[in-house]
């Protein structure tokens, strides 16, 4: 595995180039340094805690490995990174990242929307165990054969219901060429947030993502593998900003920055 530096995106991130198993791939890297903590749903280093770096790594379509956390750790080690970090993965083109900025907040987004849908899906859509790449298999999520199976949650009467996301034209669509999925969002702030505000910031970023997808004309709330990282300085004795909802000062900035970045990415995503 080899890596060379390319050009940096905004807010301390770097776009990096590497070669793995005959593939030329990219990853975005934030060298956060000491005194920063992250709230994240990342496959590596998720949760809330001090993090020295964030990595958003591109992998080939049809990702074959069953140990994404170890794979991300290998990429981090090849970069010479030390200490705890957070790592995300996507089959989308990381080099096509988009950014949004508002009042000191920066949102960096990689958007692949080839496999997308609504968060509240029928039960059978959530039964298969997830591993990176499986949610990025080609083909429409709502198939006509599913819609007609007795007892299936994908019913023809649902597909025809006005306003339903399960439409007959979707169900009967032919299988499409491979299109990678996953919307990864990394938000960096210059101010400390309390634990509750960090969690609230992830929710705010997610709400802004959905708003941007709808504004882009996409009939979905995201993909099954979307992830969010919010990085902010560790709080001092004051405990940090207490709120990060969309009508708080910093939450509003997060929402606008994420909306800008996701909207730009959604309009050009495969």
C-alpha contacts under 8 A as a table, 3 or more apart, distances in Angstrom:
res1	aa1	res2	aa2	distance
1	X	18	X	6.62
1	X	19	X	5.73
1	X	20	X	5.66
1	X	78	X	7.31
2	X	18	X	5.21
2	X	19	X	5.76
2	X	20	X	7.82
2	X	78	X	7.50
3	X	16	X	6.67
3	X	17	X	5.35
3	X	18	X	4.30
3	X	19	X	7.10
3	X	78	X	7.60
3	X	79	X	7.38
4	X	16	X	6.04
4	X	17	X	5.41
4	X	18	X	6.67
5	X	14	X	7.54
5	X	15	X	6.85
5	X	16	X	5.04
5	X	17	X	6.48
6	X	14	X	7.30
6	X	15	X	5.59
6	X	16	X	5.46
6	X	17	X	6.75
7	X	14	X	6.38
7	X	15	X	5.68
7	X	16	X	7.71
8	X	12	X	7.43
8	X	13	X	5.77
8	X	14	X	4.10
8	X	15	X	5.47
9	X	12	X	7.23
9	X	13	X	5.37
9	X	14	X	5.76
9	X	15	X	6.67
10	X	13	X	6.03
10	X	99	X	7.41
10	X	106	X	7.32
10	X	108	X	7.92
11	X	106	X	6.51
11	X	188	X	7.29
12	X	30	X	5.73
12	X	31	X	6.67
12	X	32	X	7.53
13	X	28	X	6.43
13	X	29	X	5.26
13	X	30	X	4.29
13	X	31	X	6.95
14	X	28	X	5.48
14	X	29	X	5.03
14	X	30	X	6.38
15	X	26	X	6.90
15	X	27	X	5.92
15	X	28	X	4.63
15	X	29	X	6.48
15	X	95	X	7.01
16	X	26	X	5.47
16	X	27	X	5.24
16	X	28	X	6.06
16	X	29	X	7.26
17	X	24	X	7.19
17	X	25	X	5.96
17	X	26	X	4.59
17	X	27	X	6.60
18	X	24	X	5.93
18	X	25	X	5.40
18	X	26	X	6.02
18	X	27	X	7.91
19	X	22	X	6.46
19	X	23	X	5.48
19	X	24	X	4.62
19	X	25	X	6.01
20	X	23	X	5.17
20	X	24	X	6.64
20	X	25	X	7.33
23	X	60	X	7.42
25	X	58	X	5.95
25	X	59	X	6.80
25	X	60	X	7.85
26	X	57	X	6.43
26	X	58	X	5.57
26	X	93	X	7.60
26	X	94	X	5.82
26	X	95	X	6.31
27	X	55	X	6.81
27	X	56	X	5.44
27	X	57	X	4.19
27	X	58	X	5.70
27	X	94	X	6.12
27	X	95	X	7.62
28	X	55	X	5.77
28	X	56	X	5.08
28	X	57	X	6.45
28	X	94	X	7.09
29	X	53	X	7.12
29	X	54	X	5.79
29	X	55	X	4.74
29	X	56	X	6.57
30	X	53	X	5.33
30	X	54	X	5.03
30	X	55	X	6.54
31	X	52	X	6.37
31	X	53	X	4.67
31	X	54	X	6.89
32	X	36	X	6.49
32	X	51	X	7.24
32	X	52	X	4.98
32	X	53	X	5.00
32	X	54	X	7.48
33	X	36	X	6.90
33	X	51	X	7.83
33	X	52	X	4.83
33	X	53	X	6.92
34	X	50	X	7.94
34	X	51	X	7.69
34	X	52	X	6.04
35	X	50	X	7.15
35	X	233	X	5.82
35	X	234	X	5.53
36	X	50	X	5.72
36	X	51	X	6.12
36	X	52	X	6.95
36	X	231	X	6.67
36	X	232	X	5.64
36	X	233	X	4.34
36	X	234	X	5.24
37	X	48	X	6.99
37	X	49	X	5.14
37	X	50	X	3.92
37	X	51	X	5.23
37	X	52	X	7.95
37	X	231	X	5.77
37	X	232	X	5.76
37	X	233	X	6.09
37	X	234	X	5.71
38	X	47	X	7.59
38	X	48	X	5.58
38	X	49	X	5.69
38	X	50	X	6.23
38	X	51	X	6.05
38	X	86	X	7.92
38	X	229	X	6.52
38	X	230	X	5.45
38	X	231	X	4.40
38	X	232	X	6.49
39	X	46	X	7.00
39	X	47	X	5.43
39	X	48	X	4.36
39	X	49	X	6.84
39	X	198	X	6.07
39	X	199	X	6.78
39	X	202	X	7.48
39	X	229	X	5.80
39	X	230	X	5.28
39	X	231	X	6.66
40	X	45	X	7.62
40	X	46	X	4.82
40	X	47	X	5.19
40	X	48	X	6.59
40	X	86	X	7.52
40	X	202	X	7.63
40	X	227	X	7.53
40	X	228	X	5.60
40	X	229	X	4.30
40	X	230	X	6.32
41	X	46	X	4.93
41	X	47	X	6.30
41	X	227	X	5.57
41	X	228	X	5.75
41	X	229	X	6.70
42	X	45	X	6.27
42	X	46	X	4.65
42	X	47	X	7.86
42	X	86	X	6.18
42	X	87	X	5.71
42	X	88	X	5.17
42	X	227	X	5.99
42	X	228	X	6.84
42	X	229	X	7.00
43	X	46	X	6.12
43	X	68	X	7.20
43	X	69	X	6.05
43	X	86	X	7.69
43	X	87	X	6.22
43	X	88	X	5.96
43	X	89	X	7.80
44	X	68	X	7.87
44	X	69	X	5.01
44	X	72	X	7.15
44	X	73	X	7.91
44	X	85	X	7.46
44	X	86	X	5.25
44	X	87	X	4.73
44	X	88	X	6.84
45	X	84	X	7.07
45	X	85	X	5.70
45	X	86	X	4.31
45	X	87	X	6.48
46	X	86	X	6.29
48	X	195	X	7.81
50	X	84	X	7.14
50	X	234	X	7.73
51	X	54	X	7.53
51	X	83	X	7.34
51	X	84	X	5.12
51	X	85	X	4.70
51	X	86	X	6.78
52	X	82	X	7.49
52	X	83	X	6.02
52	X	84	X	5.81
52	X	85	X	5.41
53	X	81	X	7.57
53	X	84	X	7.29
53	X	85	X	4.76
53	X	86	X	6.44
54	X	85	X	5.67
54	X	86	X	4.75
54	X	87	X	5.76
54	X	88	X	7.97
55	X	72	X	7.76
55	X	76	X	7.53
55	X	85	X	7.72
55	X	86	X	6.24
55	X	87	X	4.62
55	X	88	X	6.08
56	X	87	X	5.88
56	X	88	X	4.63
56	X	89	X	5.65
56	X	90	X	7.52
56	X	94	X	7.80
56	X	184	X	7.73
57	X	72	X	7.45
57	X	87	X	7.49
57	X	88	X	6.16
57	X	89	X	4.87
57	X	90	X	6.33
57	X	94	X	7.23
58	X	89	X	5.90
58	X	90	X	5.03
58	X	91	X	5.35
58	X	92	X	6.50
58	X	93	X	6.67
58	X	94	X	5.88
59	X	63	X	6.56
59	X	89	X	6.87
59	X	90	X	6.03
59	X	91	X	5.02
59	X	92	X	7.95
60	X	63	X	5.62
60	X	91	X	5.67
61	X	91	X	5.46
61	X	133	X	6.38
61	X	136	X	7.27
61	X	180	X	6.58
62	X	133	X	4.95
62	X	134	X	6.80
62	X	136	X	7.03
62	X	137	X	6.77
63	X	91	X	7.90
63	X	132	X	6.23
63	X	133	X	4.68
63	X	134	X	7.58
64	X	133	X	7.38
65	X	68	X	6.63
65	X	132	X	7.87
66	X	131	X	6.55
66	X	132	X	7.70
67	X	70	X	5.43
67	X	71	X	6.31
68	X	71	X	4.89
68	X	72	X	6.08
68	X	89	X	7.85
68	X	132	X	7.21
69	X	72	X	5.21
69	X	73	X	6.23
69	X	87	X	7.49
70	X	73	X	4.94
70	X	74	X	6.21
71	X	74	X	5.06
71	X	75	X	6.45
72	X	75	X	5.10
72	X	76	X	6.18
72	X	87	X	6.06
72	X	88	X	7.71
73	X	76	X	4.97
73	X	77	X	6.07
73	X	87	X	7.92
74	X	77	X	5.04
74	X	78	X	6.20
75	X	78	X	5.09
75	X	79	X	6.43
76	X	79	X	5.09
76	X	80	X	6.45
76	X	81	X	5.37
76	X	82	X	7.89
77	X	80	X	4.97
77	X	81	X	5.58
77	X	82	X	7.41
78	X	81	X	7.58
88	X	184	X	7.36
88	X	227	X	7.18
89	X	132	X	7.62
89	X	184	X	7.94
90	X	93	X	7.99
90	X	94	X	7.83
90	X	112	X	7.91
90	X	132	X	7.82
90	X	180	X	7.87
90	X	181	X	7.13
90	X	182	X	5.80
90	X	183	X	7.81
90	X	184	X	7.53
91	X	112	X	7.43
91	X	133	X	7.24
91	X	136	X	7.79
91	X	180	X	5.32
91	X	181	X	6.49
91	X	182	X	7.29
92	X	110	X	6.88
92	X	111	X	6.39
92	X	112	X	4.83
92	X	180	X	5.29
92	X	181	X	6.22
92	X	182	X	6.91
93	X	96	X	5.58
93	X	97	X	7.59
93	X	110	X	7.27
93	X	111	X	7.91
93	X	112	X	7.55
94	X	97	X	5.54
94	X	110	X	5.77
96	X	110	X	6.84
96	X	265	X	7.95
97	X	108	X	6.73
97	X	109	X	5.51
97	X	110	X	4.69
97	X	111	X	7.29
97	X	265	X	7.09
98	X	108	X	5.77
98	X	109	X	5.28
98	X	110	X	6.57
98	X	261	X	5.25
98	X	262	X	7.31
98	X	264	X	6.45
98	X	265	X	5.79
99	X	106	X	6.93
99	X	107	X	5.44
99	X	108	X	4.45
99	X	109	X	6.18
99	X	257	X	7.60
99	X	258	X	7.86
99	X	260	X	7.21
99	X	261	X	4.58
99	X	262	X	8.00
100	X	106	X	5.72
100	X	107	X	5.10
100	X	108	X	6.66
100	X	256	X	7.63
100	X	257	X	4.31
100	X	258	X	6.07
100	X	259	X	7.50
100	X	260	X	5.07
100	X	261	X	4.60
101	X	104	X	6.84
101	X	105	X	5.57
101	X	106	X	4.59
101	X	107	X	6.44
101	X	256	X	7.78
101	X	257	X	4.86
101	X	260	X	7.85
102	X	105	X	5.20
102	X	106	X	6.71
102	X	253	X	5.34
102	X	254	X	7.29
102	X	256	X	6.63
102	X	257	X	5.43
103	X	253	X	6.26
104	X	189	X	6.51
104	X	190	X	6.37
105	X	187	X	7.08
105	X	188	X	5.87
105	X	189	X	4.90
105	X	190	X	7.01
105	X	253	X	6.35
105	X	254	X	6.18
105	X	257	X	6.73
106	X	187	X	5.69
106	X	188	X	5.41
106	X	189	X	6.85
106	X	254	X	7.69
106	X	257	X	6.21
106	X	258	X	7.95
107	X	185	X	6.75
107	X	186	X	5.66
107	X	187	X	4.42
107	X	188	X	6.59
107	X	254	X	7.45
107	X	257	X	5.51
107	X	258	X	5.29
107	X	261	X	6.45
108	X	185	X	5.87
108	X	186	X	5.23
108	X	187	X	6.47
108	X	258	X	7.62
108	X	261	X	6.47
109	X	183	X	6.94
109	X	184	X	5.63
109	X	185	X	4.68
109	X	186	X	6.48
109	X	258	X	7.82
109	X	261	X	5.95
109	X	262	X	6.23
109	X	265	X	7.10
110	X	182	X	7.82
110	X	183	X	5.72
110	X	184	X	5.35
110	X	185	X	6.86
110	X	265	X	6.89
111	X	181	X	7.30
111	X	182	X	6.18
111	X	183	X	4.44
111	X	184	X	6.60
111	X	262	X	7.19
111	X	265	X	5.51
111	X	266	X	6.36
111	X	269	X	5.96
112	X	115	X	7.94
112	X	179	X	7.50
112	X	180	X	5.37
112	X	181	X	4.15
112	X	182	X	5.11
112	X	183	X	5.88
112	X	266	X	7.81
112	X	269	X	5.52
112	X	270	X	6.16
113	X	116	X	5.64
113	X	179	X	7.35
113	X	180	X	6.59
113	X	181	X	4.68
113	X	182	X	6.39
113	X	183	X	7.25
113	X	222	X	7.47
113	X	223	X	6.71
113	X	266	X	7.35
113	X	269	X	6.24
113	X	270	X	6.24
114	X	136	X	7.31
114	X	138	X	7.69
114	X	178	X	7.53
114	X	179	X	4.36
114	X	180	X	5.22
114	X	181	X	5.08
114	X	270	X	5.94
115	X	135	X	6.94
115	X	136	X	5.86
115	X	137	X	7.54
115	X	138	X	7.25
115	X	139	X	7.81
115	X	140	X	7.33
115	X	141	X	7.42
115	X	179	X	7.00
115	X	180	X	6.84
115	X	181	X	5.20
115	X	182	X	7.95
115	X	223	X	6.15
116	X	141	X	7.90
116	X	181	X	7.11
116	X	220	X	6.27
116	X	221	X	7.61
116	X	222	X	5.57
116	X	223	X	4.34
116	X	224	X	7.06
117	X	121	X	7.87
117	X	141	X	7.58
117	X	219	X	7.40
117	X	220	X	4.70
117	X	221	X	6.16
117	X	222	X	6.03
117	X	223	X	6.01
117	X	224	X	7.64
118	X	121	X	5.99
118	X	165	X	7.85
118	X	220	X	5.06
118	X	221	X	4.95
118	X	222	X	6.63
118	X	223	X	7.75
119	X	221	X	6.15
119	X	222	X	7.27
119	X	224	X	7.56
121	X	125	X	6.28
121	X	126	X	7.61
122	X	125	X	5.69
122	X	126	X	7.51
122	X	153	X	6.03
122	X	154	X	7.67
123	X	126	X	5.60
123	X	127	X	6.78
123	X	153	X	7.69
124	X	127	X	5.34
124	X	128	X	7.84
124	X	153	X	7.57
125	X	128	X	7.27
126	X	129	X	7.77
130	X	134	X	6.50
130	X	135	X	7.27
131	X	134	X	5.76
131	X	135	X	7.70
132	X	135	X	7.02
132	X	225	X	7.78
133	X	136	X	5.04
133	X	137	X	6.87
134	X	137	X	5.68
135	X	181	X	7.28
135	X	224	X	6.44
135	X	225	X	7.01
136	X	178	X	7.89
136	X	179	X	7.09
136	X	180	X	5.36
136	X	181	X	5.31
136	X	182	X	7.96
137	X	178	X	6.82
137	X	179	X	7.85
137	X	180	X	7.77
138	X	175	X	6.88
138	X	176	X	6.11
138	X	177	X	6.17
138	X	178	X	4.69
138	X	179	X	6.35
139	X	174	X	7.44
139	X	175	X	4.37
139	X	176	X	5.19
139	X	177	X	7.42
139	X	178	X	7.63
140	X	143	X	6.51
140	X	170	X	7.11
140	X	171	X	7.32
140	X	173	X	6.95
140	X	174	X	7.67
140	X	175	X	6.31
140	X	176	X	7.24
141	X	171	X	7.95
142	X	146	X	7.05
142	X	147	X	7.41
142	X	154	X	7.17
142	X	166	X	6.86
142	X	170	X	6.50
142	X	171	X	4.87
143	X	146	X	5.28
143	X	147	X	6.32
143	X	170	X	7.44
143	X	171	X	4.32
143	X	172	X	6.21
143	X	173	X	7.62
144	X	147	X	4.89
144	X	148	X	6.38
144	X	168	X	7.55
144	X	171	X	4.60
144	X	172	X	5.22
145	X	148	X	5.37
145	X	149	X	6.38
146	X	149	X	5.39
146	X	152	X	6.42
146	X	154	X	5.80
146	X	155	X	7.64
147	X	152	X	6.61
147	X	153	X	7.37
147	X	154	X	4.24
147	X	155	X	4.48
147	X	156	X	5.41
147	X	159	X	7.71
147	X	171	X	7.21
148	X	152	X	7.32
148	X	154	X	7.37
148	X	155	X	6.14
148	X	156	X	6.36
149	X	152	X	5.34
149	X	154	X	7.99
149	X	155	X	7.75
152	X	155	X	6.35
154	X	158	X	6.98
154	X	159	X	7.31
154	X	166	X	7.45
155	X	158	X	5.18
155	X	159	X	6.25
156	X	159	X	4.86
156	X	160	X	6.32
156	X	168	X	7.24
157	X	160	X	5.29
157	X	161	X	6.30
158	X	161	X	5.11
158	X	164	X	6.77
158	X	166	X	6.45
158	X	167	X	7.65
159	X	164	X	6.54
159	X	165	X	7.40
159	X	166	X	4.43
159	X	167	X	4.19
159	X	168	X	5.21
159	X	171	X	7.72
160	X	164	X	7.27
160	X	166	X	7.48
160	X	167	X	5.79
160	X	168	X	6.23
161	X	164	X	5.39
161	X	167	X	7.73
164	X	167	X	6.56
165	X	219	X	7.26
166	X	170	X	6.89
166	X	171	X	7.17
167	X	170	X	5.21
167	X	171	X	6.24
168	X	171	X	4.88
168	X	172	X	6.06
169	X	172	X	5.33
169	X	173	X	6.09
170	X	173	X	5.20
176	X	179	X	7.92
179	X	270	X	6.08
180	X	270	X	7.29
181	X	223	X	6.39
181	X	225	X	7.60
182	X	222	X	7.78
182	X	223	X	5.56
182	X	224	X	7.20
182	X	225	X	5.30
182	X	226	X	4.94
182	X	227	X	7.76
183	X	222	X	7.13
183	X	223	X	6.86
183	X	225	X	7.42
183	X	226	X	4.76
183	X	227	X	6.67
184	X	226	X	5.58
184	X	227	X	4.95
184	X	228	X	5.92
185	X	205	X	7.99
185	X	227	X	6.36
185	X	228	X	4.75
185	X	229	X	6.23
185	X	258	X	7.67
186	X	228	X	5.91
186	X	229	X	4.70
186	X	230	X	5.94
186	X	231	X	7.69
187	X	228	X	7.87
187	X	229	X	6.11
187	X	230	X	4.67
187	X	231	X	6.12
187	X	254	X	7.41
187	X	258	X	7.73
188	X	230	X	5.92
188	X	231	X	4.78
188	X	232	X	6.04
189	X	192	X	7.67
189	X	230	X	7.77
189	X	231	X	6.29
189	X	232	X	5.05
189	X	233	X	7.62
190	X	232	X	6.24
190	X	233	X	6.74
191	X	232	X	6.05
191	X	233	X	5.95
191	X	240	X	7.48
191	X	241	X	7.49
192	X	232	X	5.37
192	X	233	X	4.67
192	X	234	X	5.57
192	X	235	X	4.90
192	X	236	X	7.91
192	X	239	X	7.82
192	X	240	X	4.68
192	X	241	X	6.09
193	X	196	X	7.86
193	X	197	X	5.50
193	X	198	X	5.78
193	X	232	X	6.68
193	X	233	X	7.52
193	X	234	X	7.47
193	X	235	X	6.38
193	X	239	X	7.25
193	X	240	X	4.37
193	X	241	X	4.56
193	X	242	X	6.40
193	X	243	X	7.62
193	X	244	X	7.94
194	X	197	X	5.03
194	X	198	X	6.12
194	X	235	X	6.83
194	X	239	X	5.63
194	X	240	X	4.84
194	X	241	X	5.75
194	X	242	X	5.46
194	X	243	X	7.71
195	X	198	X	5.16
195	X	199	X	6.46
196	X	199	X	5.25
196	X	200	X	6.08
196	X	242	X	6.97
196	X	243	X	7.30
197	X	200	X	4.75
197	X	201	X	5.90
197	X	241	X	6.86
197	X	242	X	5.49
197	X	243	X	4.73
197	X	244	X	4.93
197	X	245	X	7.62
198	X	201	X	4.97
198	X	202	X	6.57
198	X	230	X	7.09
198	X	244	X	7.09
199	X	202	X	5.31
199	X	203	X	6.58
200	X	203	X	5.05
200	X	204	X	6.09
200	X	243	X	7.17
200	X	244	X	5.39
200	X	245	X	5.80
201	X	204	X	4.94
201	X	205	X	6.06
201	X	230	X	7.09
201	X	244	X	5.07
201	X	245	X	6.50
201	X	251	X	6.26
201	X	254	X	7.30
202	X	205	X	5.13
202	X	206	X	6.20
202	X	228	X	6.52
202	X	229	X	7.31
202	X	230	X	6.64
203	X	206	X	5.06
203	X	207	X	6.20
203	X	245	X	7.84
204	X	207	X	5.09
204	X	208	X	6.20
204	X	244	X	7.24
204	X	245	X	5.84
204	X	246	X	5.84
204	X	251	X	6.59
204	X	254	X	7.21
204	X	255	X	6.05
205	X	208	X	5.12
205	X	209	X	6.14
205	X	228	X	7.74
205	X	254	X	6.43
205	X	255	X	5.64
205	X	258	X	6.06
206	X	209	X	4.97
206	X	210	X	6.37
206	X	228	X	7.82
207	X	210	X	5.28
207	X	211	X	6.28
207	X	255	X	7.67
208	X	211	X	5.01
208	X	212	X	6.12
208	X	255	X	5.16
208	X	256	X	7.27
208	X	258	X	6.08
208	X	259	X	5.10
209	X	212	X	5.13
209	X	213	X	6.24
209	X	221	X	7.91
209	X	222	X	7.85
209	X	258	X	6.44
209	X	259	X	5.78
209	X	262	X	5.99
209	X	263	X	7.92
210	X	213	X	5.10
210	X	214	X	6.29
210	X	220	X	7.64
210	X	221	X	5.07
210	X	222	X	6.74
211	X	214	X	5.27
211	X	215	X	6.10
211	X	259	X	7.06
212	X	215	X	4.89
212	X	216	X	6.07
212	X	259	X	5.20
212	X	260	X	7.49
212	X	262	X	5.95
212	X	263	X	4.88
212	X	266	X	7.86
213	X	216	X	5.04
213	X	217	X	6.61
213	X	218	X	5.48
213	X	219	X	7.64
213	X	220	X	6.96
213	X	221	X	6.89
213	X	222	X	7.46
213	X	262	X	7.16
213	X	263	X	6.39
213	X	266	X	6.48
214	X	217	X	5.11
214	X	218	X	5.20
214	X	219	X	6.37
214	X	220	X	7.06
214	X	221	X	7.75
215	X	218	X	7.39
215	X	263	X	7.26
216	X	263	X	6.10
216	X	266	X	6.43
216	X	267	X	6.15
222	X	226	X	6.90
223	X	226	X	5.73
234	X	240	X	7.86
235	X	238	X	6.98
235	X	239	X	5.13
235	X	240	X	4.76
236	X	239	X	5.61
236	X	240	X	6.65
237	X	240	X	7.96
239	X	242	X	7.62
241	X	244	X	7.69
243	X	248	X	6.19
243	X	250	X	7.68
243	X	251	X	7.21
244	X	247	X	7.81
244	X	248	X	5.67
244	X	249	X	7.36
244	X	250	X	5.68
244	X	251	X	3.95
244	X	252	X	7.56
245	X	248	X	5.40
245	X	250	X	7.87
245	X	251	X	4.76
245	X	252	X	7.03
246	X	249	X	7.98
246	X	250	X	7.96
246	X	251	X	4.61
246	X	252	X	4.51
246	X	253	X	7.95
246	X	254	X	7.73
246	X	255	X	6.21
247	X	251	X	6.34
247	X	252	X	5.42
248	X	251	X	5.08
248	X	252	X	5.76
249	X	252	X	5.54
249	X	253	X	6.64
250	X	253	X	5.06
250	X	254	X	6.18
251	X	254	X	4.96
251	X	255	X	6.09
252	X	255	X	5.05
252	X	256	X	6.22
253	X	256	X	5.22
253	X	257	X	6.08
254	X	257	X	5.22
254	X	258	X	6.02
255	X	258	X	5.28
255	X	259	X	5.92
256	X	259	X	5.07
256	X	260	X	6.12
257	X	260	X	5.26
257	X	261	X	6.33
258	X	261	X	5.16
258	X	262	X	5.95
259	X	262	X	5.31
259	X	263	X	5.84
260	X	263	X	5.33
260	X	264	X	6.25
261	X	264	X	5.29
261	X	265	X	6.20
262	X	265	X	4.98
262	X	266	X	5.82
263	X	266	X	5.12
263	X	267	X	6.22
264	X	267	X	5.46
264	X	268	X	6.84
265	X	268	X	5.44
265	X	269	X	5.72
266	X	269	X	5.08
